[in-house]
Amino acid sequence: LQAGTRDRSNWVGIFQVASIRKEAGVTDTTRIRTYENTFVEFTPAELVDVLLTLLSGIDEVYSKYWTFKDAVLQLNVGDDLPELPLSFVD
């Protein structure tokens, strides 16, 4: 699934609806279009699990980025620059 800025806000809304549907015992599926332009169907319970994983992964990336950014912002003149990772995604 994609995790761009617009996608993330959509996922939060879809997550809320899926959570409500899961709690209500609904088991019919929702079609989600993937980055590859194919469709995948999820039950509300599956959608909650998948989106929780996706959104938690985004939080981990942000945390690594902010840690690096904070280290840069705390530098003084003459300090060594922290090593820039190739990616904030493991």
C-alpha positions as CSV (number, residue, x, y, z in Angstrom):
1,L,0.0,0.0,0.0
2,Q,1.1,3.5,-0.6
3,A,2.0,5.8,2.2
4,G,2.2,9.3,0.7
5,T,0.9,12.3,2.6
6,R,-2.6,12.1,1.0
7,D,-2.6,8.3,1.4
8,R,-1.8,8.6,5.1
9,S,-4.8,10.8,5.8
10,N,-7.0,8.5,3.8
11,W,-5.7,5.4,5.7
12,V,-6.5,7.0,9.1
13,G,-10.1,7.5,8.0
14,I,-10.4,4.0,6.5
15,F,-8.8,2.6,9.7
16,Q,-11.5,4.3,11.8
17,V,-14.3,2.9,9.7
18,A,-12.7,-0.6,9.6
19,S,-12.3,-0.5,13.4
20,I,-16.0,0.4,13.8
21,R,-17.1,-2.3,11.3
22,K,-14.8,-4.9,13.0
23,E,-16.3,-4.1,16.4
24,A,-19.8,-4.5,14.9
25,G,-18.9,-8.0,13.6
26,V,-19.0,-7.0,10.0
27,T,-17.1,-9.5,7.8
28,D,-17.7,-8.3,4.2
29,T,-14.7,-7.1,2.3
30,T,-13.4,-3.7,1.2
31,R,-11.4,-3.4,-2.0
32,I,-8.2,-1.4,-1.8
33,R,-6.1,-0.4,-4.8
34,T,-2.4,-1.0,-4.5
35,Y,0.6,1.0,-5.7
36,E,0.8,-1.4,-8.6
37,N,-2.8,-0.5,-9.6
38,T,-4.2,-3.9,-8.6
39,F,-6.9,-4.5,-6.1
40,V,-6.8,-6.4,-2.8
41,E,-9.8,-7.3,-0.7
42,F,-9.7,-7.1,3.1
43,T,-12.2,-7.9,5.8
44,P,-12.5,-5.2,8.5
45,A,-10.3,-7.2,10.9
46,E,-7.6,-7.7,8.2
47,L,-7.8,-4.0,7.2
48,V,-7.3,-2.9,10.8
49,D,-4.2,-5.2,11.1
50,V,-2.7,-4.1,7.8
51,L,-3.3,-0.4,8.4
52,L,-2.0,-0.6,12.0
53,T,1.2,-2.1,10.6
54,L,1.5,0.5,7.8
55,L,0.8,3.5,10.1
56,S,3.2,2.2,12.8
57,G,5.9,1.8,10.2
58,I,5.4,5.4,9.2
59,D,5.8,6.5,12.8
60,E,9.1,4.5,13.1
61,V,10.5,6.3,10.0
62,Y,9.5,9.7,11.3
63,S,11.1,8.9,14.7
64,K,14.4,8.0,13.0
65,Y,14.2,11.2,10.9
66,W,13.5,13.4,13.8
67,T,16.3,11.9,15.9
68,F,18.7,12.7,13.0
69,K,17.2,16.2,12.5
70,D,17.5,16.9,16.3
71,A,21.2,15.8,16.2
72,V,21.9,18.3,13.3
73,L,20.0,21.1,15.0
74,Q,22.2,20.7,18.2
75,L,25.5,21.0,16.3
76,N,27.9,23.8,17.1
77,V,30.4,25.4,14.7
78,G,33.2,23.0,14.3
79,D,31.3,19.9,15.4
80,D,31.4,16.8,13.2
81,L,28.3,16.2,11.2
82,P,26.3,13.1,12.0
83,E,26.4,10.4,9.4
84,L,23.5,10.8,7.0
85,P,21.8,7.4,6.6
86,L,21.1,6.2,3.1
87,S,17.5,5.7,4.2
88,F,15.4,6.2,7.4
89,V,13.6,2.9,6.4
90,D,15.1,-0.3,7.7
